[in-house]
Amino acid sequence: MHVRSGRHSQPFQGLPVRETSTLSAPSRHHYEARGLDLPAEERIVETRQQLIESCRELDGAGRASVLVGDGQHLRHRLDGAVVLRTEGLHRIVSIDRHSGLVRAEAGVRWRDFQDALHAEGLSAGGYALQPSTATLGGLLARFRPGPKTLGMGSLRDGCVALSAFSPESGSYDYLVAPRKAAGPDLRYLFIGAEGRHGPILEATLVARRPLESELLIFEGLPLSEALGLLEAIYRAGLRWQWMHYGASSERLQIALSAPGALLRGQIRWIEANLRLPDAHLEVEALRARRRWLEDRHPARRAYSRAERASGLWCTARALENPPLDRSTPGVDDLTITAFTPDRVELVVEHHAPLDVPMPGVIARWPLRQNLPLVSFTAAPTGTEAS
């Protein structure tokens, strides 16, 4: 979602929502279910040109505007703002089965994106677990600290081209090819920037032809043992498609994908040198498990447990000394959705303030954080969320 406070240095002073809002009951439910304030006004945009024109109009009038898909990663309050809803920007523009390049509008939901690929014999299984209803533009624009992790499920590193818009500088298009004709690579002014320069309109991602895959399930692993197993696999040079660890269930799930003989060799090495999996799931069962986990992704704002959860990025060492686990005061559960020794991405569910000294923390914040729009008045910018 994209938030702009307009060109003026003074914050936009919207009228109280109860006096200006004409939202229907279904629209009101959309915000209430996600713990969001009701906006002063809501507009439905169905084409990129409508979105561009609305952004120009509102920016020129100095009005706060917020671009909302499903609202998963929105961290700023909507009261007093004009919301531009993007459900209409849901087209898969093109799918090239030979190159694996998929071009889609920014309002496409992650589940729909995967289903479109599956129908064409391609897969997005190489990307880490994402909330199923999050939009493509929101996932790309959300802040994700730390180094690039190509080959370890990073969606932003799979984005090879995008189209975006900035009210200050106009439209921007970074082409897939030829590179020398594409102009300067400004993708990362928009990817991970939370909309500070404007909304993402379309994106081209790399998909892959499905390879033989297995999901290895390890039961009864305390957090420390799960971290040790993940690091050992990582240090051995094995790269999983995606992983998921739940501290309350003590279950670690690792999806591996490779040509048949190589995949079997990787599994044999893990079994011989590390630990025997408690269960194996093959391709169709693996896909079903992924869908189940993404429907219940702890970062889904409409998911009931997200209300008392914080997103956290830290080093693996930061989880061990001092330990952050279910024994930590106030902590109910931890879910790890991405791992390298230098950057672990997890969600901590807690019923009390998370006051734990962690020297290796890169960033953390409540998933249902509602920051005021006035935080953008010093430099009129925005926030992207799905």
Helices and strands as residue ranges (DSSP letters): E 3-4, H 17-20, H 25-32, E 41-44, H 48-60, E 65-68, E 82-85, E 92-96, E 101-105, H 110-119, H 136-141, G 156-158, E 159-166, E 170-174, G 179-181, G 187-189, E 200-206, E 213-218, H 223-235, E 242-246, E 251-257, H 260-273, E 279-281, H 283-295, G 304-308, E 309-314, G 317-319, E 331-340, E 343-350, E 361-366, G 373-376
